[in-house]
Amino acid sequence: MSRFVAETSIKNGALTLRKVPFKNNTTVKVVLISKADLSKMSLLRARKLAKSIKGSLSDDIIVERRRG
């Protein structure tokens, strides 16, 4: 499974990525994480924020690796 990380912003409800290192018509899974300034948060607040992310990304990765 290949990984690609990019910082961008959502404008008018759309997300645009350029120069993505994958072939055309490749099926991908997109995970959106809003950027937060963790240095301004307490550790407790940062942990609560991280736990509030729905789903289990690690489980999804395990499933994808087993398929591959």
Backbone hydrogen bonds, N-H to C=O, Kabsch-Sander energy under -0.5 kcal/mol:
donor,donor_aa,acceptor,acceptor_aa,energy
11,K,9,S,-0.6
11,K,14,A,-2.1
14,A,11,K,-1.7
22,F,20,V,-1.6
26,T,23,K,-1.0
32,L,30,V,-0.5
33,I,31,V,-0.5
38,L,36,A,-1.4
40,K,37,D,-1.7
41,M,38,L,-1.3
46,A,42,S,-2.5
47,R,43,L,-2.4
48,K,44,L,-2.2
49,L,45,R,-2.3
50,A,46,A,-2.3
51,K,47,R,-2.3
52,S,48,K,-1.2
53,I,50,A,-1.1
57,L,55,G,-0.5
60,D,56,S,-2.1
61,I,57,L,-2.3
62,I,58,S,-2.2
63,V,59,D,-2.3
64,E,60,D,-2.3
65,R,61,I,-2.4
66,R,62,I,-2.0
67,R,63,V,-1.7
68,G,64,E,-1.7
